[in-house]
Amino acid sequence: MPYDRNNQDPANAMPVWIINGGDGVPPGAVDLGYVQMATLTSAIELQNVPDGAQYALVQPEAGNVRWRGDATAPTASVGQPLYATAQRMFTIPATLTDLKFINMTGSTSKLNVTYYGSP
């Protein structure tokens, strides 16, 4: 059945997968574990990645971080910013260990990470 944007019935609503602005967890994903990384003074990769992890929900706490996903180390001033209390769901086709994180200049952060896989 095609989507009808005038239909107000939630049972017939178009499905939406929220990546930013929601928790970003894919439908049916299984929680595989949590880790908090507290030392980001030099670039580090995700830690304790469980077997089968396909997604990582990452949220900096108390400070801003920078990240790169090409296995290259970010610096305090080079890389994609991820601001404190924001969260991002990383879906990784190859390996989660290609992601690297570091504190931004003048920032001290912890990184909260929850891993997810397919059922």
N, C-alpha and C positions, 0 to 999 in steps of 0.2 A: 504494500500500500504506500503510495507516495506521501511525503510529509505535507501536511496542510497547516500553514502557519497561523491560520485563523481558528484552528481547533483548540479549545481551552481545556480539553479533557486530558489530565496528566497521564492516563493510561495509554494515550496515543501520542505522547510527546516525543519529539526527536531526541534520541540519546545524545548526551554530551559528555565528553571525557575532559574534565578540567585538569590542566597541568599546573598552571600558575594561578594563584588565587584560591585554590582549594588544596586538599591534601595530595592530589595528583596520583593517588594509588589507582592503578589500572583495575578495572572490574575483574573480580575473581582472583586477584593476586594473593599470594600467601606470604604472610610475615615470616621472614627467615631469621630475624634477629636484629639487635640494636648494639651500637657501640658509640662511645663518646671519646673523641680524640681531643686531647687537651694541650698538646705541644705543637703549635703551628709556627714556630719562629723560623723554621726552614721548611722548604716545600716537602710535603709528605703525600703518599698515596693513601687511598682508603685502606683501613686496617680490618682484619678479621672478616674478610669477604667470604660468606658461606658458599659452599658448592650449590650451584643452581641459581645463584643470584642473577637477576636480569635487570633489576632496577635498584636505585639507591635514592632514598628521600633524604636530602641534606639540608640542615638548618644551622647556621652559625648562631652562637649564643654569646652575648655580651661584647661582640666586636665584629668588624667586617673582614671578609676574606676575599682572596682572588683565587681563581681556578683556571686550569687548562685541561683539555681532554685529549690532547695529542701526545701524551707521554712526555711532554717537555715541562720542565719545572717552571711554574710561574714565579714572579718576584713580588715584593711588596708593592710595586708600582706597575707591573705588567701582567696582564691576564684579565679574564672576565671577572667583574666584581659581583659578589653576593653579599648583601648587606645583613646585618644582625637582625634576627627574627624573621627574615624572609626565608622561604624554603624553595627548593628546586628538586624536581624529580629527574634524575638522570636515567635514561634508558640506553643501555650500552650494547651495541651489536657485537663487539669483540670482547673486551675485558674491562671490568671496573677498575683494574689497577692502572689503566691509562690516565685516570683522573688524578690530578695533583692539586693540593691546596696549600695556601700560606696566608698568614695574617697580612692585612693591608698596612701600609705605613701608619704608625701611631696607634695600631689596634692590637688588642689582646683578646682572642676569641677561643671558645671551645667549639667543636663541630659535632653536632648530633646527627647520627646516621642510622636509618632503618633500612634494612635490605628486604627486598621482595622478589619472589619468583613466581612462575606459573604453577597452577595447581596440578 
